[in-house]
C-alpha cells in the first residue's frame, strides 16, 4: 500500500546526493484549554510517508541511502487514553522505512550523521520553532571541530524540491483524488436534493457533512461555503447561518478530504428548484465559460489558457446582458470585468486544496502535463450598482469541477453533480417527490 511513498523517498534521496534532509510532520494544535483541533499531518510529510501520527520526523540520509523515521514509542499506558500507536518497529515494517527510532533519539543520531553530509535540507524558514531546533543541532556539531567534525556548509529548503515532485500526481494519488471527488460529488447531490425554502444554510451544510462521513470521509477538505442569496457574492463566505429564501440561488463550495487528498466542487442552484429568467441568463454564461475552459485542458497547453478562454466567454456575456459596455478586448484590457469576476479560473489540487506548484517556470507559463490536477471555477458576482439592471442584483454564481490532465485530454472526475439547468431542476424535483409522505 505504501510502495508509492517509498518510491517518492527514493526519488528524493537520488536528487539530494550526499546530503541530509529532515522533514517534521505538523504539530498538534490546541483549540482551547486542553482540547486539540482534530489532527492533520503535514502534507509534505504525508506525501513522503503516508504516516498520520503526530510527533514524527522523517530523515533522508543521502550518504547511506536510507530513509529513517523517528516517532513516538509504543506505550501501552498512553494507548489506553489516546488509542493505537505504531511505534518505531511496526512503523518501519508497515510503511517501508529502512530504519525507525524513538523520537527521543533524533538529536543524537542527527548529530552523528550531519558531519558526513554535504548539505542539509529542511523546511527552511517555514517554522521558527523547528528552525531553532535545527540550529541547535548544527551548533552541537560545531562544538566538535577540534575532534575533526564539521557541519554541512550549505543549506536548502526541502519544500522547493518537493513542490515540483508533487505537481504531477502518480497513479495512487489519482485514485485517491478520484475517490475524494466521488464522495464530494455525492454530498453535493444530496444537498441539492434536500434544499428547501425556509431552511438555514447550516442545515444544508449538515446534509453535506453527513454524506461525507457516511462514506468514510471524516472531515471536509476546507470550511464549507453554503451561501444563499447575496451571501454568494462574498467569495469566502462561511457563516452559513442565514435563512434560505424562496426565489434566491444557493451557492455551495465544498469538498471532502479522503486519505489526505482534497475534493473541491462548487454548484449554484435555485432554493425553490426553478431558475428565474435573470438567474438562468447569468448561469448559462458561467457554465459556458467553464466548459470553454475545460475544453482547453490537455498536455502541452499553457497554464493561462483555460483562464483566458473562460474570461472571453464571461466578458462577452457581461456585454450581452448590459452589465458592461464596450468591446471584449477593451473590457479585458481595462480590467473592468473585475467588478463581477475577481478571481482566477482555477488552482492545482492534491494534498492541499490550493496545492503546490509554480504557475510559471523561469518566467514562462508552465505547460500542463498528464497527471496534473486542477480546478476550473469561473463565476459571476453581481452586487447592487446603479449601472446594473436590478434583476441581476444580489446574484452570485460559481461552477467548479476538479479536472485531471490525461494523456489525450482531460477527465472531469467530479462530473457526477449535475450542472446543466435542466438536470439540476430535474434532480431537485425528484428530491421533492421522494420527500413526500
Secondary structure, 3 states (H helix, E strand, C coil): CCHHHHHHHHHHHHHHCCCEEEEECCCCCEEECCEECCCCCCHHHHHHHCCCCCCCEEEEECCCCEEEEEECCCCHHHHHHHCCCCHHHHHHHHHCCCEEEEHHHHHHHHHHHHCCCCEEEECCCCCHHHHHHHHHHHHHHHCCHHHCCCCCCEEEEHHHHHHHHHHCCCHHHHHHHHHHHHHHHHHHHHHHHHCCCCCEHHHHHHHHHHHHHHCCCCCECCCCEEEEHHHHHCCCCCCCCCECCCCCEEEEEECEEECCEECCEEEEEECCCCCCHHHHHHHHHHHHHHHHHHHCCCCCCECCHHHHHHHHHHHHHHHHCCCCCCCHHHHHHHCHHHHCCCCCCCCECCCCCCCCCCCEECCEECECCCCCEEEECCEEEECCCCCCCHHHCCEEEECEEEEEECCCCEEECCCCCCCCHHHHHHHHHHHHHHHCC
